[in-house]
């Protein structure tokens, strides 16, 4: 007897269950249509399982949140969470942050969040760091003048190199801390952060502000 193995639905298939939450990249400036309203846009890169973005979105219903994640498996977990929460102001994207400047209109994004991104400690991989110069140039095009990147990491070396990159890109850095207290009112603990905190590691945080007068 020939036993035909039925293929288990793959992760791409499973993601389709969350079509209202996980969206395709809109061609140039279609975000208000996707959300059904125009609202200030906050974008998180590398959302993991989505604890941060879903809690931030619940705290700020007047804002639209877009979460970008390169790994389908964790994106699936995030989609499940957002759907369970019935958060109308969150959309998620299976996407590589390297293409970020192709999915938002110039100046469309009010704030970017990067939490515990891969540190890529080797020098030859430095250009992959989400806080590196190549990425900052892309963020500059999509961020509104005066918009900011909010960055958290446990990794002291990554934090130091990121501060250098921000300075080199001409960004003003504010609210720098090398030991963020837990439970800040405007902040939400991420999954990685919770793990690092139980290990007794210090959390580093800062905000890099993109200048208002970028071009004359
Ligand atoms: N922000 C979460 C997850 C941190 S781990 C938290 O703090 O708990 C870093 C996440 O970024 C991983 O889920 C990884 O898949 C994602 N990631 C790494 N490089 C990426 C890229 N270029 N574009 C989108 N997501 C990326």
Boltz pocket constraint, residues with backbone or C-beta under 6 A from the ligand:
constraints:
  - pocket:
      binder: B
      contacts: [[A, 45], [A, 46], [A, 47], [A, 48], [A, 49], [A, 68], [A, 69], [A, 70], [A, 71], [A, 74], [A, 95], [A, 96], [A, 97], [A, 98], [A, 114], [A, 115], [A, 116], [A, 117], [A, 118], [A, 128], [A, 190], [A, 191], [A, 192], [A, 193]]
      max_distance: 6.0
